[in-house]
Amino acid sequence: AAGRVTELGHHVRGCALCAAATAVLAGAAPGLAASELARAREELRGLLAGGPAPGGRFAELAVFAPVRDVPSRHGCVLLPFDAAAEALARAGGG
């Protein structure tokens, strides 16, 4: 389906935070529209900045709330979301 994630393959070569964020994304991604992915990524950024945890299919991202206090690790948590958004855009879906 154009503009939607149909499947998500991954091989994480990063830290545990990156692997965990990838696992959450992989579980929620099938069927996700580009706009939903963008919203989830922004909600995750908000969580890391001290805001509320995302709800719905991304409610599991609440486990990353403690990472707020370690700004140098925010990129680890965001990396899978950034990569998925870029891949979807390159595929013509975003």
Sequence and secondary structure as in RCSB ss.txt:
>XXXX:A:sequence
AAGRVTELGHHVRGCALCAAATAVLAGAAPGLAASELARAREELRGLLAGGPAPGGRFAELAVFAPVRDVPSRHG
CVLLPFDAAAEALARAGGG
>XXXX:A:secstr
 TTB         S HHHHHHHHHHHHH TT BHHHHHHHHHHHHHHHTT     GGGGGGGGGGGGGG GGGHH
HHHHHHHHHHHHHHHTT  
